[in-house]
Amino acid sequence: WRHPSIAYTRPMLIHFTLQARQLLCLLMIGLTPLISGCEETPAPTTLERVRDEGALRVVTRNSPTTYFQDINGETGFEYELSKLFAESLGVELKIEMADNLDDLFERLNQPDGVALAAAGLVESPGRKDQARFSHSYLEVTPQVVYRSGKLRPTQPKDLPGKRIMVLKGSSHAEQLTALKSELPELQFEESDAVEVVDLLRMVDEGVIDLTLVDSNELAMNQVYFPNVRVAFDFAEPTRVAWTVAARDDDSLLNEANKFLDRVIKNGTLQRLKERFYGHVDELGYVGAYTFAQHLQQRLPRYEKQFRKNAQDQGVDWRLMAALGYQESLWQPEVTSKTGVRGLMMLTQRTAQAMGVANRLDPAQSIYGGTKYFAHVKEQLPASIAEPDRTWLALAAYNVGSGHLEDARELARKEGLNPDKWLDVKKMLPRLAQKQWYSKTKYGYARGGEPVHFVNNIRRYYDILSWATQPQLEGTQLADSSLHKPAINKIPPKEELAPM
């Protein structure tokens, strides 16, 4: 640019040009912070957010297969697996409870919502828009359930005309919807006011004719509902997995998959399955029905003694009650063919050692049995941690500490872990085989018996634990409301809409 009235010389032009360049440079330097300040800072990934917050927020459901609280605190298969994942990330686990499946997926997909859903969820086509699934850690089969004494359906075409209810938003609702395209006359109801235990209770009591549940959920709850039976498998086995939000990045999902692959490979997942599912089929229908009756008719007579003595010895009263049931079905005057007697089936030698004068007196028997169990557990090596310490102590209570130590030594020689019940119970039956017991210190034992003994007690203990959750502890077991799981309020049969 030149002013028309000024005669510019070459030096003047060069001077003005240099000044312009300097001014432009100064302007650029001054604007640089402003320009860089306008650049967007990348949002943290989900995994970074979890680590920054120091907590893994997980949404789940309240059920025996997922999460519940007992007198010892929080537990459940999904809870324990999620807790291990949180520990692997170096963060705290924070559990949130969903009212129903719709609520669960809503919490998962909220901005800054929960990071993970761990609720026994099955991957299905209808959920692809709601969530993304991790690698599978459990395989289950959807099953049609009916009431014993009613006509058993054997195939899908038998379902029309039946009163059917399933969880709203469940994979079972999807499956029935797909079937309805083939069988237009099929009718069913979806409810978000119930959980699986509610549906099983309604079938058990005849409020509805049928429901669909996954095989693992039925196995865990079967004992509470003695009239419930499997009609047929509705579909092929499906995969249970964790989920993250559909919009989520891959960071947490990838980390979850690495964790699941690792616990599958190192045996941790199998031990967890054993802990929660390894003993669920022990009772069968007859045993489940009998236990339900005895829970109401017999246990109330001895509950106070179990509570008092367990508290004195620092053990769980429900475990002692389960032990007593396994030994005598809570009958104080029984005598076995081997000479053990009383509610806790004490030998004469054990009774004397524990200060029990009359084995047939239920109070003395419970005192002696509880004291003896605490003693056996105390004598186990310090290397054995819970819950294996309890299961191995029960085995020793049954077969003797010497034979248990023989089984542990056999496990050690096989390269197994002698401190883990999952490994030791594989060795116990060998104590009845000459090729093995001839190599042990204490010789022959009926090694298969303590395996069944422990599995049965664990099943009884599961039932008592679920039936006596903290919110129910204010009432004695004599209250029949405690003999089935805590369930949501269900409308009476006449209030349910026609189907």
TORSE-804715 format. One line per field, with one value per residue (C-alpha): residue number from 1; z, x, y; residue in three letters. Coordinates in steps of 0.25 Angstrom, whole numbers, plus 5000, padded with zeros to 4 digits. Last residue first. Layout:
N
nr: (NUM/...)
z: (Z/...)
x: (X/...)
y: (Y/...)
rest: (ALA/...)
//
This chain:
499
nr: (499/498/497/496/495/494/493/492/491/490/489/488/487/486/485/484/483/482/481/480/479/478/477/476/475/474/473/472/471/470/469/468/467/466/465/464/463/462/461/460/459/458/457/456/455/454/453/452/451/450/449/448/447/446/445/444/443/442/441/440/439/438/437/436/435/434/433/432/431/430/429/428/427/426/425/424/423/422/421/420/419/418/417/416/415/414/413/412/411/410/409/408/407/406/405/404/403/402/401/400/399/398/397/396/395/394/393/392/391/390/389/388/387/386/385/384/383/382/381/380/379/378/377/376/375/374/373/372/371/370/369/368/367/366/365/364/363/362/361/360/359/358/357/356/355/354/353/352/351/350/349/348/347/346/345/344/343/342/341/340/339/338/337/336/335/334/333/332/331/330/329/328/327/326/325/324/323/322/321/320/319/318/317/316/315/314/313/312/311/310/309/308/307/306/305/304/303/302/301/300/299/298/297/296/295/294/293/292/291/290/289/288/287/286/285/284/283/282/281/280/279/278/277/276/275/274/273/272/271/270/269/268/267/266/265/264/263/262/261/260/259/258/257/256/255/254/253/252/251/250/249/248/247/246/245/244/243/242/241/240/239/238/237/236/235/234/233/232/231/230/229/228/227/226/225/224/223/222/221/220/219/218/217/216/215/214/213/212/211/210/209/208/207/206/205/204/203/202/201/200/199/198/197/196/195/194/193/192/191/190/189/188/187/186/185/184/183/182/181/180/179/178/177/176/175/174/173/172/171/170/169/168/167/166/165/164/163/162/161/160/159/158/157/156/155/154/153/152/151/150/149/148/147/146/145/144/143/142/141/140/139/138/137/136/135/134/133/132/131/130/129/128/127/126/125/124/123/122/121/120/119/118/117/116/115/114/113/112/111/110/109/108/107/106/105/104/103/102/101/100/99/98/97/96/95/94/93/92/91/90/89/88/87/86/85/84/83/82/81/80/79/78/77/76/75/74/73/72/71/70/69/68/67/66/65/64/63/62/61/60/59/58/57/56/55/54/53/52/51/50/49/48/47/46/45/44/43/42/41/40/39/38/37/36/35/34/33/32/31/30/29/28/27/26/25/24/23/22/21/20/19/18/17/16/15/14/13/12/11/10/9/8/7/6/5/4/3/2/1)
z: (5116/5127/5135/5149/5160/5163/5165/5176/5172/5175/5185/5182/5188/5200/5198/5204/5218/5224/5222/5230/5243/5252/5246/5256/5251/5252/5242/5230/5225/5228/5219/5226/5215/5206/5216/5221/5206/5204/5217/5213/5199/5206/5216/5204/5197/5209/5213/5198/5198/5212/5207/5195/5204/5211/5218/5216/5221/5231/5226/5211/5201/5203/5202/5187/5180/5191/5186/5197/5200/5185/5188/5195/5184/5175/5188/5191/5178/5179/5194/5192/5202/5196/5182/5171/5166/5167/5179/5186/5184/5190/5202/5204/5203/5214/5222/5221/5226/5238/5241/5242/5231/5235/5243/5234/5222/5230/5233/5218/5214/5225/5221/5206/5209/5214/5215/5217/5219/5234/5235/5240/5255/5257/5248/5256/5269/5263/5258/5272/5279/5270/5271/5286/5289/5278/5285/5299/5295/5287/5299/5292/5294/5309/5317/5306/5311/5297/5299/5305/5293/5283/5289/5289/5275/5272/5262/5263/5267/5275/5273/5267/5268/5254/5251/5254/5266/5265/5278/5274/5261/5253/5240/5247/5242/5230/5238/5249/5239/5233/5246/5249/5236/5240/5253/5247/5255/5266/5277/5287/5275/5269/5283/5284/5270/5269/5283/5279/5266/5272/5273/5261/5252/5253/5246/5237/5232/5233/5222/5213/5215/5211/5198/5194/5197/5188/5177/5176/5188/5182/5169/5175/5179/5169/5166/5176/5181/5169/5159/5167/5166/5151/5150/5157/5149/5143/5129/5132/5141/5130/5119/5128/5132/5117/5113/5124/5120/5106/5110/5119/5107/5096/5096/5101/5092/5094/5109/5115/5117/5125/5119/5120/5107/5102/5102/5091/5093/5101/5109/5114/5125/5137/5150/5161/5173/5183/5182/5191/5187/5172/5174/5171/5160/5154/5153/5146/5136/5131/5134/5125/5132/5133/5138/5147/5161/5163/5176/5170/5157/5165/5174/5162/5156/5169/5170/5156/5159/5159/5157/5143/5137/5123/5120/5110/5099/5088/5078/5067/5068/5057/5059/5074/5075/5072/5083/5093/5090/5092/5106/5110/5107/5117/5115/5125/5133/5129/5131/5124/5126/5116/5104/5095/5101/5095/5081/5088/5092/5104/5112/5125/5130/5144/5156/5157/5153/5140/5136/5122/5121/5115/5116/5122/5119/5128/5126/5112/5106/5108/5102/5096/5101/5098/5082/5082/5093/5084/5077/5090/5099/5113/5125/5138/5145/5143/5137/5135/5136/5143/5138/5133/5122/5124/5116/5128/5137/5126/5123/5138/5139/5127/5134/5147/5160/5158/5170/5170/5174/5176/5175/5179/5169/5166/5153/5157/5170/5162/5154/5166/5172/5159/5160/5175/5172/5160/5168/5180/5193/5201/5216/5227/5231/5217/5206/5191/5177/5165/5165/5179/5174/5175/5161/5156/5153/5154/5158/5158/5167/5168/5161/5152/5150/5146/5137/5130/5127/5121/5113/5117/5107/5098/5101/5090/5083/5086/5096/5085/5077/5089/5094/5079/5078/5084/5076/5063/5066/5069/5056/5048/5055/5051/5037/5035/5041/5031/5019/5024/5025/5011/5005/5011/5006/4992/4992/4993/4988/4996/4991/4986/4999/4996/5000)
x: (4784/4775/4781/4786/4777/4770/4784/4788/4798/4812/4821/4835/4842/4850/4853/4845/4845/4845/4831/4828/4831/4838/4850/4850/4848/4857/4867/4858/4865/4878/4876/4871/4865/4877/4886/4877/4876/4891/4894/4885/4893/4906/4902/4899/4912/4920/4914/4914/4929/4931/4924/4933/4945/4940/4954/4965/4979/4984/4998/4995/5001/4992/4980/4984/4985/4975/4964/4955/4964/4963/4949/4956/4965/4956/4950/4964/4965/4951/4953/4966/4978/4984/4986/4988/5001/4997/5006/5000/4986/4990/4996/4982/4975/4984/4982/4967/4969/4976/4966/4954/4944/4932/4937/4950/4941/4934/4947/4951/4938/4940/4955/4952/4943/4952/4967/4976/4990/4988/4988/4975/4974/4964/4954/4954/4953/4941/4934/4936/4930/4918/4916/4917/4908/4898/4898/4897/4884/4878/4880/4882/4898/4897/4909/4916/4929/4935/4945/4934/4925/4936/4939/4925/4923/4915/4903/4899/4885/4888/4896/4908/4908/4912/4898/4894/4886/4875/4869/4871/4865/4869/4870/4881/4895/4891/4881/4892/4902/4892/4888/4903/4905/4893/4899/4911/4924/4930/4929/4920/4912/4910/4906/4895/4890/4889/4882/4872/4869/4866/4851/4849/4857/4847/4834/4837/4851/4846/4836/4845/4856/4846/4842/4857/4861/4850/4853/4868/4877/4891/4888/4893/4906/4916/4908/4913/4926/4929/4926/4936/4946/4944/4946/4959/4964/4976/4971/4957/4962/4971/4961/4951/4961/4966/4951/4948/4960/4955/4941/4947/4955/4946/4938/4923/4912/4905/4907/4916/4911/4916/4913/4904/4904/4892/4889/4880/4865/4852/4858/4846/4836/4845/4838/4833/4825/4837/4839/4850/4859/4859/4864/4879/4876/4865/4874/4885/4876/4870/4856/4843/4829/4817/4804/4802/4796/4798/4806/4819/4817/4815/4827/4836/4832/4835/4848/4851/4848/4835/4829/4835/4825/4823/4810/4808/4799/4801/4790/4799/4808/4819/4820/4818/4831/4839/4831/4834/4849/4849/4841/4851/4863/4857/4851/4839/4842/4833/4818/4810/4796/4794/4785/4797/4809/4807/4813/4826/4829/4827/4816/4814/4799/4799/4803/4816/4815/4822/4836/4840/4855/4866/4879/4892/4906/4915/4927/4924/4934/4928/4915/4911/4898/4885/4885/4890/4880/4869/4878/4882/4894/4889/4890/4894/4894/4908/4905/4917/4922/4910/4905/4914/4904/4892/4893/4896/4886/4875/4879/4877/4864/4859/4863/4856/4858/4873/4883/4896/4909/4922/4935/4948/4959/4973/4968/4970/4963/4951/4951/4951/4940/4932/4934/4929/4917/4913/4913/4907/4912/4911/4912/4914/4899/4895/4894/4890/4896/4895/4890/4883/4876/4876/4880/4893/4899/4914/4921/4936/4943/4956/4949/4961/4963/4948/4949/4962/4955/4943/4952/4955/4950/4961/4963/4957/4966/4962/4973/4983/4977/4977/4991/4996/4989/5000/5011/5003/5001/5016/5019/5010/5015/5030/5026/5019/5031/5040/5031/5031/5047/5048/5039/5046/5060/5054/5049/5035/5029/5017/5004/4998/5000/5005/5000)
y: (4747/4752/4763/4759/4764/4751/4744/4754/4765/4761/4769/4766/4754/4750/4736/4725/4719/4733/4736/4723/4731/4720/4725/4737/4751/4763/4756/4758/4771/4765/4753/4740/4732/4734/4729/4718/4713/4714/4707/4695/4694/4696/4685/4675/4678/4676/4662/4658/4660/4655/4642/4639/4637/4624/4623/4614/4617/4627/4630/4629/4620/4608/4618/4620/4607/4602/4611/4616/4628/4631/4637/4649/4653/4661/4667/4673/4681/4688/4690/4698/4697/4685/4692/4682/4677/4662/4660/4672/4666/4653/4661/4668/4655/4649/4662/4660/4645/4650/4661/4652/4647/4656/4667/4667/4669/4681/4687/4686/4694/4704/4707/4707/4719/4724/4723/4710/4714/4715/4699/4694/4692/4704/4698/4685/4692/4701/4688/4681/4693/4694/4679/4679/4690/4685/4671/4677/4686/4674/4664/4650/4652/4652/4656/4665/4671/4673/4662/4653/4655/4653/4639/4635/4639/4651/4651/4666/4663/4651/4638/4632/4617/4612/4608/4622/4626/4637/4644/4658/4659/4671/4664/4656/4659/4667/4675/4678/4683/4692/4697/4699/4707/4715/4718/4724/4722/4730/4719/4726/4732/4718/4713/4724/4723/4708/4707/4718/4711/4697/4697/4706/4696/4685/4689/4700/4696/4682/4684/4691/4681/4670/4677/4680/4665/4660/4669/4667/4670/4670/4678/4692/4687/4692/4705/4716/4711/4702/4714/4722/4711/4710/4725/4725/4713/4721/4721/4725/4736/4741/4741/4748/4759/4761/4762/4773/4781/4781/4785/4796/4803/4800/4813/4813/4817/4803/4804/4792/4778/4766/4752/4740/4732/4723/4708/4704/4707/4704/4693/4685/4684/4686/4685/4694/4688/4688/4703/4707/4696/4700/4714/4712/4701/4710/4722/4713/4707/4721/4724/4723/4723/4714/4712/4725/4726/4711/4713/4707/4715/4728/4724/4722/4735/4743/4736/4741/4755/4763/4777/4778/4769/4763/4755/4743/4739/4729/4729/4735/4722/4724/4740/4737/4729/4741/4749/4737/4738/4753/4751/4740/4750/4759/4773/4770/4757/4745/4741/4730/4726/4714/4714/4714/4707/4693/4697/4700/4685/4676/4683/4675/4674/4679/4671/4677/4692/4697/4702/4705/4705/4715/4708/4714/4716/4724/4733/4739/4750/4764/4769/4782/4789/4795/4794/4780/4776/4771/4761/4754/4753/4747/4756/4749/4763/4769/4783/4792/4806/4812/4825/4837/4839/4829/4816/4807/4813/4811/4797/4793/4801/4793/4780/4783/4791/4792/4791/4799/4792/4800/4792/4800/4801/4795/4790/4775/4778/4783/4770/4762/4769/4767/4752/4752/4761/4753/4740/4745/4752/4765/4764/4753/4753/4752/4762/4758/4759/4751/4736/4737/4750/4765/4770/4777/4791/4792/4805/4802/4812/4820/4832/4834/4819/4818/4830/4825/4812/4819/4828/4842/4853/4859/4874/4882/4892/4907/4909/4906/4918/4927/4923/4926/4939/4947/4940/4942/4957/4959/4952/4961/4973/4969/4966/4980/4987/4979/4984/4998/4998/4992/5002/5013/5008/5007/5021/5025/5038/5042/5048/5035/5028/5014/5000)
rest: (MET/PRO/ALA/LEU/GLU/GLU/LYS/PRO/PRO/ILE/LYS/ASN/ILE/ALA/PRO/LYS/HIS/LEU/SER/SER/ASP/ALA/LEU/GLN/THR/GLY/GLU/LEU/GLN/PRO/GLN/THR/ALA/TRP/SER/LEU/ILE/ASP/TYR/TYR/ARG/ARG/ILE/ASN/ASN/VAL/PHE/HIS/VAL/PRO/GLU/GLY/GLY/ARG/ALA/TYR/GLY/TYR/LYS/THR/LYS/SER/TYR/TRP/GLN/LYS/GLN/ALA/LEU/ARG/PRO/LEU/MET/LYS/LYS/VAL/ASP/LEU/TRP/LYS/ASP/PRO/ASN/LEU/GLY/GLU/LYS/ARG/ALA/LEU/GLU/ARG/ALA/ASP/GLU/LEU/HIS/GLY/SER/GLY/VAL/ASN/TYR/ALA/ALA/LEU/ALA/LEU/TRP/THR/ARG/ASP/PRO/GLU/ALA/ILE/SER/ALA/PRO/LEU/GLN/GLU/LYS/VAL/HIS/ALA/PHE/TYR/LYS/THR/GLY/GLY/TYR/ILE/SER/GLN/ALA/PRO/ASP/LEU/ARG/ASN/ALA/VAL/GLY/MET/ALA/GLN/ALA/THR/ARG/GLN/THR/LEU/MET/MET/LEU/GLY/ARG/VAL/GLY/THR/LYS/SER/THR/VAL/GLU/PRO/GLN/TRP/LEU/SER/GLU/GLN/TYR/GLY/LEU/ALA/ALA/MET/LEU/ARG/TRP/ASP/VAL/GLY/GLN/ASP/GLN/ALA/ASN/LYS/ARG/PHE/GLN/LYS/GLU/TYR/ARG/PRO/LEU/ARG/GLN/GLN/LEU/HIS/GLN/ALA/PHE/THR/TYR/ALA/GLY/VAL/TYR/GLY/LEU/GLU/ASP/VAL/HIS/GLY/TYR/PHE/ARG/GLU/LYS/LEU/ARG/GLN/LEU/THR/GLY/ASN/LYS/ILE/VAL/ARG/ASP/LEU/PHE/LYS/ASN/ALA/GLU/ASN/LEU/LEU/SER/ASP/ASP/ASP/ARG/ALA/ALA/VAL/THR/TRP/ALA/VAL/ARG/THR/PRO/GLU/ALA/PHE/ASP/PHE/ALA/VAL/ARG/VAL/ASN/PRO/PHE/TYR/VAL/GLN/ASN/MET/ALA/LEU/GLU/ASN/SER/ASP/VAL/LEU/THR/LEU/ASP/ILE/VAL/GLY/GLU/ASP/VAL/MET/ARG/LEU/LEU/ASP/VAL/VAL/GLU/VAL/ALA/ASP/SER/GLU/GLU/PHE/GLN/LEU/GLU/PRO/LEU/GLU/SER/LYS/LEU/ALA/THR/LEU/GLN/GLU/ALA/HIS/SER/SER/GLY/LYS/LEU/VAL/MET/ILE/ARG/LYS/GLY/PRO/LEU/ASP/LYS/PRO/GLN/THR/PRO/ARG/LEU/LYS/GLY/SER/ARG/TYR/VAL/VAL/GLN/PRO/THR/VAL/GLU/LEU/TYR/SER/HIS/SER/PHE/ARG/ALA/GLN/ASP/LYS/ARG/GLY/PRO/SER/GLU/VAL/LEU/GLY/ALA/ALA/ALA/LEU/ALA/VAL/GLY/ASP/PRO/GLN/ASN/LEU/ARG/GLU/PHE/LEU/ASP/ASP/LEU/ASN/ASP/ALA/MET/GLU/ILE/LYS/LEU/GLU/VAL/GLY/LEU/SER/GLU/ALA/PHE/LEU/LYS/SER/LEU/GLU/TYR/GLU/PHE/GLY/THR/GLU/GLY/ASN/ILE/ASP/GLN/PHE/TYR/THR/THR/PRO/SER/ASN/ARG/THR/VAL/VAL/ARG/LEU/ALA/GLY/GLU/ASP/ARG/VAL/ARG/GLU/LEU/THR/THR/PRO/ALA/PRO/THR/GLU/GLU/CYS/GLY/SER/ILE/LEU/PRO/THR/LEU/GLY/ILE/MET/LEU/LEU/CYS/LEU/LEU/GLN/ARG/ALA/GLN/LEU/THR/PHE/HIS/ILE/LEU/MET/PRO/ARG/THR/TYR/ALA/ILE/SER/PRO/HIS/ARG/TRP)
//
